[in-house]
Every structure is written in structure tokens, then in C-alpha cells.
Amino acid sequence: MEMIRIRNISKSFGQRKVLDDISFNRTQGKIVGVLGPNGAGKTTTIKCLVGLCNKDSGKIEVKGEILDNFQNLKFKVKIGVSMEIPFLFSHLTAKENLEVFSL
């Protein structure tokens, strides 16, 4: 089963385009590592996937569900990610952040 499907996502910070039409998919049960040189867009891609950063364009699906409403707590419990620096969702309360990361 296709677990993650990313189609044509792009992201810019001001005039700097950091993601340009990225597409890939991953099947269920696979562990994924993202490799590349500094500045290649690895962290930005993951942040877009988990809702820590809004994409400018494109589509992200997890288990066939299009993920556009990243404010929805229901979405956040579907994906686990470990970033280099711990992040909290600024729009959630401390209790809600704990609930997200405790699942």
C-alpha cells in the first residue's frame, strides 16, 4: 500500500526557491532516510510533510488522505518524525503537544 505520496510540491522563502516540483511516494512498512548536501531541501521537505512548514504548491497524501489542514490534531497523530532539533507546534497548547508526541 502506498503510505506517502508527494506530488509537485514547491516552497520558497522570499525570493529563494528551496523546493522545486518535488515528487515521490513510499510504500507502507518502509523506513526512509533522506540524504543530500546542505541546502538541498531535505529538512524543508520533511517539514512540509509533517505540517511544520506550509508548501507553496503541490499535494501531499498520507494513506490516501490529502493533507491540507495541518491545524487538525487528527492529522498529526498519523505521522511520527524525529528532526535534528525538537520542534513544538506553536498553535497547540503544551498539553496538546504532549498528546501528539506521546502517541
N, C-alpha and C positions, 0 to 999 in steps of 0.2 A: 504494500500500500504506500502511495506517495504521502509522506508526512508533511513536508515543507515544500512549497512551490513559490518561487520568487520570479516575477516576470517584469522585466524592463524598468527596474527601479533606478531612479536618478536622485541625486541630492547635491545641493550647492550650499556653501556658506559664503554669502555675499557674492562676489564675482568668481570665487573659486569653486569649480565643479569637482567634487570628490568622488561621486559615483556617477557613471555614465552608462545607462542602459544595461544594468546587471541582471542576468537571468540564470537561475539554476533550480534544481529540485533534488530532494533527498528522500529516500525511502525509509519506512519505519524500521527501527532496530539497528540503524547505522550510527556510529559515532563519527562526528565530523570535526576535523581540525582545519582552521583557516590559516593559510600560510601566505606570506608575501613580504616585500620590503616595506620599510616605514613609509607611511603616506599613501599606501596602495588602496586604502578604503576598507580594510578588514574590520576595524572597530566600528566604523560608521555603518557598515552593512549589518553587523550583529545588532547594533543599537536600533536600527530601523526595524529589524525583525522582531525584537522584543518590546518595542514601544518606548524606548528611551529617547528616540530621535524621530521626528516626522520626515518621511520621504517627500520629495517634491512631486514625483510621479511614479507610476507603476502599480503593481498589485502584489500583495503578499497573502498567501493562503496557508493555513495550518489545518490539516485533516479536512480539506475541502471548504473550510470556512474562511471567507475573506475577512482579513483583519484591518479594519479602518478605524474602529473605535477603541483606541488604546487606553481610554479612561475607564473602560469596563473591566472590573476586577475579575470577571469570569474568564476573560482572555488571559490575564497574567498567570493564572494558576495552570495553564496548559503548557507553558514553556519554562524550562529552567536553564539558566545561563550563569557561568562564572566568568566575570570580567577581571581584568588586572586590578582595577580599583573598584571597591564596593560602591554601588550606587543605590540610592533610595528613590522611590517615586515621589517627587515633591508635591504632587497633588493629593497624595494619600496621607492619612494620619499615621502616627507612629504605630498604633495598633494594627492598622490595615497593612502597613509594610511588613510587620512581623507575621501577619497571617499569610501574606503572599509567599514569603521566604520560608515559612515553616512547613509548607505542603510538600 
